[in-house]
Amino acid sequence: MTKKLIIIGAGIAGLSTGCYARMNGYEAVIFELHNKPGGVCTSWHRKEFTFDYCIHNLAGTGNVGVKQVWQDLNALKADEIINHDTFVRVEDSKGNALNIYTDLEKLEKHLKELAPEDSKLIEDYLKAGSSLRGADFFSMNMGGLGDKLKIAPRAYTMIKWGGTTLEEYAGKFQNEFLQKAFPHIQYNINGSDMPMFPHLLFLAGFKAGDLGWPKYGSLEFSKRIEKHFLELGGEIHYRTPVEKIMVEDDRAVGVILADGSMDQADVVISAADGHSTIYEMLEGKYTNKFIDSYYDSYEEEQAFGLQIYLGLDRDLSEESHALVLLLDEPLKLELRERDSLYLELFDSSTGLAPEGKSVIKVVTEGNYGYWKELRSDMEKYSHEKEQIYLKVLEVLDARFPGIKKQVETFDVTTPVTVERFTHNFHGWQPWPAKEGGMKIMFRGFTKTLPGLKNFYMVGQWAGAMIGISNAALTGRNLIKELCKKDGKKFQQNKS
Ligand SMILES: Cc1cc2nc3c(=O)[nH]c(=O)nc-3n(C[C@H](O)[C@H](O)[C@H](O)COP(=O)(O)OP(=O)(O)OC[C@H]3O[C@@H](n4cnc5c(N)ncnc54)[C@H](O)[C@@H]3O)c2cc1C
């Protein structure tokens, strides 16, 4: 008899789980609270523009292990992958600029021209990045022992560079501009929090021709996977939030939907937010101290939490696609001052803007409590969003003179926006565990819950690990595991 799987959530993890389930002969039904697929991997339209919330860089666009997953899910078109020449350009107002080119030879030449006095440190940095190329870290969770073993020879690099932050490394440079600019190169995430190692993985990815960007952006990418799921015979119900997971004798047996109706299944899989799965859908009955302490250890502020979008009647195709502006005067947004702004620029070749026009997305940290309180008064909340936009516009006007008159539309997203559309805890992505990080890295976090049978979690909360390819892999790996339990040969790439 065909087993029925209920999957909660149509983010990348839920869709991937559904596709692999169908490829392997399981009945797959997805319930999604929103009216579209993708979860946080999303975009939306304003006038003629598309505002893209998610993808900066996607693992698996190049010839690396995880590419297989996107092939299985029919998620990418080879001729629609954009590989940027520059990962990011960091500028100050005096005309100094640091370009992190994706061609590492070009990057070395540029860095040495910029700071010949720091040649040795530059070489060490680039050598470390290049040395990680063959390890293919983003494919580490493909599942095979071989993939994990490829990492072993890089353990020394991992330990050495994992213990140094971007800010600490920058502090070793003699060149003053490099000292100032270098901590901002990884999406402008606070350089004192950002270890060098993940950044080096990006260099390794670029060296392997990976980490590109799918034309038309995040929602179109998600929709391609949704289409594949439906073609494989999957069933998906939008605007259908799951309220409770039904449990009998400590076995998950189905779900109760928001309208009170029930649906039964042989296996229930949550690809939804971890906190609401554990503490609301399952009422906190299947947890332990380790899980509780993780969810108690969140911080109020998170990178990418506040985003400001502008649709512009201006061609920005001559600009770098990602820019960090180092500010002369601190800019106060929400509760605190910022010394820089991170921008992504999308011209018409990205498919997000019409010919001759562009989108700018400004990404900075957001504070959940600040916005949550404001949202109890919608007028105040909307007013504050507009004030933030105006302050940012003022900064942009200094860099792009005349921009004020070219804005055709704008939008601002806060952590509360994300909470509302995805039910993700505080609108957040998983944060690094304060304790037990290694255990989580090797075994995952809540792939199952203590004492509960016939229930699994996939996606970012199952492994307390972010990344689109990781989310997809958790779904693939679970179906592989279920196949093994059911004595079936795991099938992939079956359309
Ligand atoms: C701003 C931002 C930028 C990012 N950039 C990148 C990047 O450049 N590259 C990269 O690899 N990764 C990036 N990530 C990370 C990556 O997008 C995520 O890790 C990944 O998409 C998570 O997918 P998921 O399916 O696990 O979760 P989600 O996308 O959160 O999906 C969960 C789904 O469950 C649904 N749901 C929740 N509760 C219920 C319920 N009760 N009933 C029914 N449905 C429910 C939600 O609506 C949602 O659709 C970024 C993330 C963010 C936030």
The ligand as a MOL file (V3000), in Angstrom:
LIG
                    3D

  0  0  0     0  0            999 V3000
M  V30 BEGIN CTAB
M  V30 COUNTS 53 58 0 0 0
M  V30 BEGIN ATOM
M  V30 1 C 16.9000 37.5250 3.8170 0
M  V30 2 C 17.4290 36.1580 3.5710 0
M  V30 3 C 18.4160 35.9690 2.6240 0
M  V30 4 C 18.9210 34.6940 2.3950 0
M  V30 5 N 19.8610 34.5200 1.4220 0
M  V30 6 C 20.2880 33.2750 1.1320 0
M  V30 7 C 21.1910 33.0550 0.0640 0
M  V30 8 O 21.6440 33.9750 -0.5970 0
M  V30 9 N 21.5840 31.7710 -0.1990 0
M  V30 10 C 21.1290 30.7160 0.5320 0
M  V30 11 O 21.4990 29.5750 0.2360 0
M  V30 12 N 20.2820 30.9050 1.5630 0
M  V30 13 C 19.8380 32.1460 1.8650 0
M  V30 14 N 18.9740 32.3370 2.8910 0
M  V30 15 C 18.5660 31.1780 3.7030 0
M  V30 16 C 17.5020 30.3400 3.0010 0
M  V30 17 O 16.6530 31.1700 2.2670 0
M  V30 18 C 16.6840 29.5500 4.0150 0
M  V30 19 O 17.5600 28.8500 4.8920 0
M  V30 20 C 15.7540 28.5250 3.3360 0
M  V30 21 O 15.0610 29.0990 2.2450 0
M  V30 22 C 14.7880 27.9810 4.3740 0
M  V30 23 O 13.8410 27.1440 3.7650 0
M  V30 24 P 12.8150 26.2850 4.6170 0
M  V30 25 O 11.9450 25.5760 3.6620 0
M  V30 26 O 13.5650 25.4890 5.6350 0
M  V30 27 O 11.9690 27.3490 5.4910 0
M  V30 28 P 10.9270 28.4840 5.1070 0
M  V30 29 O 11.3340 29.1720 3.8690 0
M  V30 30 O 10.7400 29.3020 6.3320 0
M  V30 31 O 9.5860 27.7060 4.7870 0
M  V30 32 C 8.6800 27.2930 5.7760 0
M  V30 33 C 7.2870 27.2820 5.1630 0
M  V30 34 O 6.3760 26.7650 6.1220 0
M  V30 35 C 5.1720 27.5270 6.0650 0
M  V30 36 N 4.4640 27.3670 7.3420 0
M  V30 37 C 4.8630 27.8010 8.5680 0
M  V30 38 N 3.9640 27.4510 9.5090 0
M  V30 39 C 2.9890 26.7640 8.8600 0
M  V30 40 C 1.7780 26.1410 9.2780 0
M  V30 41 N 1.4020 26.1590 10.5590 0
M  V30 42 N 0.9970 25.5470 8.3500 0
M  V30 43 C 1.3540 25.5360 7.0380 0
M  V30 44 N 2.4840 26.1150 6.5800 0
M  V30 45 C 3.2950 26.7090 7.4790 0
M  V30 46 C 5.6660 28.9170 5.8010 0
M  V30 47 O 4.6500 29.7700 5.3070 0
M  V30 48 C 6.7820 28.6690 4.7940 0
M  V30 49 O 6.2980 28.6670 3.4740 0
M  V30 50 C 18.4520 33.5980 3.1450 0
M  V30 51 C 17.4540 33.7930 4.0930 0
M  V30 52 C 16.9420 35.0560 4.3100 0
M  V30 53 C 15.8650 35.2270 5.3350 0
M  V30 END ATOM
M  V30 BEGIN BOND
M  V30 1 1 1 2
M  V30 2 1 2 3
M  V30 3 2 2 52
M  V30 4 2 3 4
M  V30 5 1 4 5
M  V30 6 1 4 50
M  V30 7 2 5 6
M  V30 8 1 6 7
M  V30 9 1 6 13
M  V30 10 2 7 8
M  V30 11 1 7 9
M  V30 12 1 9 10
M  V30 13 2 10 11
M  V30 14 1 10 12
M  V30 15 2 12 13
M  V30 16 1 13 14
M  V30 17 1 14 15
M  V30 18 1 14 50
M  V30 19 1 15 16
M  V30 20 1 16 17
M  V30 21 1 16 18
M  V30 22 1 18 19
M  V30 23 1 18 20
M  V30 24 1 20 21
M  V30 25 1 20 22
M  V30 26 1 22 23
M  V30 27 1 23 24
M  V30 28 2 24 25
M  V30 29 1 24 26
M  V30 30 1 24 27
M  V30 31 1 27 28
M  V30 32 2 28 29
M  V30 33 1 28 30
M  V30 34 1 28 31
M  V30 35 1 31 32
M  V30 36 1 32 33
M  V30 37 1 33 34
M  V30 38 1 33 48
M  V30 39 1 34 35
M  V30 40 1 35 36
M  V30 41 1 35 46
M  V30 42 1 36 37
M  V30 43 1 36 45
M  V30 44 2 37 38
M  V30 45 1 38 39
M  V30 46 1 39 40
M  V30 47 2 39 45
M  V30 48 1 40 41
M  V30 49 2 40 42
M  V30 50 1 42 43
M  V30 51 2 43 44
M  V30 52 1 44 45
M  V30 53 1 46 47
M  V30 54 1 46 48
M  V30 55 1 48 49
M  V30 56 2 50 51
M  V30 57 1 51 52
M  V30 58 1 52 53
M  V30 END BOND
M  V30 END CTAB
M  END
